[in-house]
């Protein structure tokens, strides 16, 4: 029997992607719309907390080294928690995991706010608190993919993920703005805690009537999961492209080059343009949908990003573009939009293609792999920048982009009809 609100019964088998617009595909799923509204508040809280964390981490460590240390702790903990949570949500009810992650996030945020009222964040709590937040993020996001797949038509699961990706970007942008306007870490954390409570209550009301399909046998182990992915050609191609892009797309490149140039006057402008670019790229992905020849679209966006990077890097390093703030903002905006579109297209496509029996396990494993690869790349490009120079970083980035495109050209058949 189907859910009375969604009007359909979830199935355990993958379905072809619909060629209708995102709005048309999801019109029959009001519960999904309410879930996204509820979790938008959670994304706002995350964005505000991220800005605040940068401040108290820098204060606690006394240098930028702390930010890198915290990033490594977050990435490693997120990877482990995502893999474990993925196996759990395939065989257990994912709803308590999602709601529990929000409650745990609220508790950690309140503790952080209380400690900051007493002075600098204690080092004995700082690292554990980051690890706990990483666990809540890994568990929550992995549980969510199972829930959202159960409340939309099978043909719209990829589209649902594009909306979810947009939701995280929009929420984070709002949260960053709130943190900047408030400009007080304690007040920001208290506001974030309140927003998280609101999200937790709304999510509980929305998800509790949902029946999510569960395995009656143990979840697949890593070796079994790999064999399953390799046996499905379309899914194998998507997973491979997803992981390749996690390596070759330099998410920290623009920020590091601008910082290396010591141009503090345009740093805020560049980061703002990057933020709006990311949201725009995700919005374009929702608007265009997972239709047509996705291989061509992915190659086009990747090649366009490479062209912008190759053309813009010499001008940026040489200082020519730095003196033209509007041009800098436009270049950063375009590059960020293309980057966001390229990275998130295979992420959404994977949620359409993955069989329900391994949705949690594969999503958790991919979340772990992406974050570890992105973190490793970030460490590498940061080292190149600070040990050598932005020029060395630029050269290495261009080579990496071209190599990535050469790899991407080998893969075909990422179409909406698979």
N, C-alpha and C positions, 0 to 999 in steps of 0.2 A: 504494500500500500504506500502511495506517495505522501510526501509531506503536504499538509493542507494549504500551507502558505506558498510553497514553491510550485506545487502542482505537478511534480514529477518524482519518479523513484530513482535514487542513485544506482548506478551500475558499476560493476567491477572491471569492465572492459573498455579500452580506449575507443574513441569514436572519431570520425572524420571532422575536420575543422569546418565550421559554418562560414559561409562567405558573406553573411549579413553583417551590418555594423555592430559595434560593441553594444550600443544602446539597445538595438533590436534583439541581440542574442540574450541579453541579461534582463530584458523587460519582464520576463516571466519569473524572475528570481528576486522578489523584493527583500527576502531575508538576507541575500548576499549584499544588497545595497545598504541595509541597516548595519550589517557586519562591518562594511567598509567605513561607514560613518563613525561607528563606535571606535574602530581601530585607528581612525584618523586622529582622534584625541591622543591615543597612545603614541603615534608617530610624532605629534607635536611635543609631547613630553620628552621623547627620546632626543629630538633636535635641541631642545633647550638644555637638557642634561649634558649633551656632548660639549656644548660651548662652555658650560660651567666647569666640566671636568678638565678641560684644557687649562683653565685658570688655576684651579687648586692643585693640579698635578705639577704645573710649572712652579708654583709657589713652594710646594713640598720638596721637590727635587732641587730647586734653585737653578735649573737649566732646562734646555730643550731635550736633554737626554731622557728626562722622565717621560715625555710624551711618547718617545720611541719604545721605552720599556713597557709602558702601559699598553701600547698598541700590540706588542708581541704577546703579552699576557692575555689580552682580550682575544686575539686571533687564535692562539693555541687552545684556550679554554672553550671558545666558541666551536672550534673544530671537533673537539672531543664530545662536547654536549650535543652537538647536532647529529653526530653519528649514532650516539646512544639513543637520543630522543627519536630519531627516525625509525629505529627498530621497534621502539616501544609503541609509537602511535599506529604502526601497522597492525599490531596485535591487541592494543588496548584502546579504550575510549580517549580520543585526543582532546575532548572538551576540558577536562580538569587540568590538562597540561597547559593549555592556552590561558585559562583563567588563573591558574596557579602562578604562571610566569608574571602576570600583571600584578598579582598580590605581592609576590616576592620583590618585584621592582619597586613597588610602593614602599615596602619596609626599608629597603636599602636606601632609597632616596630620603626618607625621613631621618634615618640614622646619619646620613651624610650632612644633611642640613643642621641637625643638632650638634654634630661635631664641629662644624664650621662656626657655629655661634660661640664656641669655646676657644677659637683660635685657628691655627693652621691644621689642616687635615693630618692626623697621625699616620706615620708610615706603616705602623703595625696593622692599620685597618685599610689603608689605601689600596694595596694590591689585592687583598681578599675581596674588597668591595667591587673592584673591577672584574674579578673572576666571577663573582656571583651575578653581576649584570650580564656578563657574556653568556652564562648558563641560561639566564632567563630569556635572553634574546634567541639563543639557539633552540631552546625548547619551545618557545612561543611561535617562532616562525615555522618550525617543522610541524607543529600541531595544526597550524593555520592551513597549510596546504591540503591536509586531509579534510578539514572542515569545509573549506570553500569549494572543494571538488564535489562534496556531497550536496551542496545547495544550489548548484547551477546545472543546466543541461549538459550531458556528456560532451556535446559538440562545442561547448563554450568554456571549457576548462582552461584552455590557453588564454582566451580573452579575459577571463576572470583574473588570471595572473598579471596581465598587462595593467588592469585596473588596480590591482594590489600594489604593483610596482609604482604606479603613479601616486597612489595614496601615501606611500612611504616618503616619496620625494616632496610632495606638497606639505605633508605634516612636518617634516624636518625643516623645510624652509620657514614655515610659520614659527616653529619653535626657536630657530636661530634668531629670527627677528625679535621675538619676545625676550630672549636672553639679552639681546643687544639693547633693547629699550629699557628693560628693568635695571641692568648693569649692577646687580647685587646678587652674588652667588647664593646666599641663604634664601632670599626672597624668591629667586628663580627656582630653587629646588623645592620650596614649599608649594609654589604654584604647580610645578611639575608633578608633585605627589598628589595634589588635589585633582589634576587632570587625569592622572593614572587611575585614581579611584573611580572617577566618572566613567572612564573607559572600561574598567573591570565590571562595573555594575551593568552597563549597557551590553557588553559582550555576553555576560552571563544570561541576561534576559533573551538575547537573540539566539544563542547557540543551544540552550538547554533542550528545546523541543526537537533538535536535529538528531536523526539516527545516522551514524556514520558506519559504513561497512568495515568489518574487521576480519583479519585472518583467524582461522581456527587451528592453524598449524604454526610452528615457530617461524619467525621472520628469517629471511635469507641471510646467510653470513656473507662476508665480503666477497669471497671467491665465487659463491653462487650468484651473487648480485652481478658481478662482472660478466659471468657466463651468460646471464639473462640479457644484459645490455648488448653483448656481442652478438647474440642470436637475433636481435631485432635491428635490421639495417638502418631504418630511419632514426630510431632512438640513438643508435651508436654514432651516427653522423652528428646529431645534435649535441650529444655529450662531448664529443671530441672538439667540435667548434667552440663550445662553451668554455672548455678548459684552455684551449689555445688562446682565446681572446682574454682570458684572465691573466695570462702571462704577457702578451704582446701589447695590450692597451695600457699605457702608462697613466694611471689615475692621478698620480702625484706630480706629474711632469711640469704642468703649468705653474703650480704653486712653488715648486722648488726653483725653477728658473727665475721667477720674479723675485723670490726671496734672495737668491744668490746675487741679483743685481742691486740689492739694497735700495729698492725703489719703494719705500714705505708709503709715499704719497699716492700710489696707484694700487697698492695691495688690496685695500678695501673694495675699490672699484672692480678689480679683477675677480676677486672671490664672489662678489655679488653677481657679476656677469656669469660666472661659472655656475652658481646656484640656479639662476634662472635658465641657463642653458640645459642643465640636467633635467629640470622639470619640463622644459619644452620638448626635449628629446623623448621623454617618457610619454608626454601628451601626444606627440606625433605617432608613437607606437600604438597607443590606444585608438587614435583616430583612423589609422590606416589598417589596423588589425593584422591578423595572421593569415593573410590571403595572398593568392597569386604565387609568383616565383620568389620565394623567400631567399634563395641563394643569391639571386641577382640584387635584391634589396640590401642584403647584408654586405655583399661585396661592394656595392656602390657607396654605402655609408662608411665602410671601413676605408675604401680608397679615398673618399673625400676627406676623411679625418687625416689620413696620411699626407694628402696634398697640403692641407692647412698647416700641419706640423712642419713639413719640409719647407714650405714657403715662409712661414711665420717665425721659425726658430732663429735664423740668421738675423732677421730684423729685430727680434726681441733681444738677443744677446748683444748685438751691435749697438743697442740703445736707440735705434731709429724709431721703432714703434713705441718705445716708452714715452717719448715726448709727445705722442699723439694719443691722448687718453681715450678718445672716442673710438679710434681705430683699434686700440688695445682691447677695449671692452667688447667690441664687435667680434674680433678674432677669437677671444676667449669664449664668448657666448656660442659661436658657431662650433668651435672645437668640442666644447662640453656637450652640446646637444647631439652631435654626431657620435661622440663617445658613449653617451647614455643609451642612444638608440641601438648601437652595435652590440653593446654588452648585454642589454636586456632582452633583445629579440630571441636568442637561443634559450634564455632562462624561461621565458613564457612558453616557447614552443615545447620545451621539455615537459611542462605540466600538461600539455595536450596529449603528448605521445606516450607518456609513462603508463604502464598497466597499474590498475588500482592496487594490486597485491604488493607492489614494491614502491608505491608512491612515497611513503614516509621514509623508507630506507634509502632510496636513491636521492630524494630531496635533501635528506640530512647529509649524505655522503658528498653530494655536489656542493652544498653550502660550506662544508668543511674544506673541500678541495679549493673552491674559489677563494675563500678567505686566506688560506695558507699561501696560495700562489700569488694573490695580490699583495699580501704582507711581505713575502719574499722579494717580489719585484720592487716594492716600496723601499725596502732596506737596501737593495742593490742600487737604485737610482739615487737614494739619499747619500750613500757612500760615494758614488761617483761625483756628486755635486760638491760635497764638503771636503773630500780628500783631493779631488782633482779640480774640476771647475764645471760651470754650466755648459761650456762649450763641449767638453768631453761627454757630458750627459746627453747633449743634443745629438752628437754624432752617434752615440750608442743607441739612442732612441730611434733615430731614423733607420738605422740598420735593422733594429728589432722589428719595427713596423713593416718594413719591406719583406723581411723574412716571414713575418706572420701572414702577410698577404699572399706570399708564395705558397704557404701551407694551406691557407684558406681556399685558394684557387683549385686545390686538388679535390675538394669536396663539392659534390653536386647533389641535387635531388632534395634540397630542403624546401619542399613545396607544401602548400596548405592542404593538398589532397592526400597526403600520406597519413 
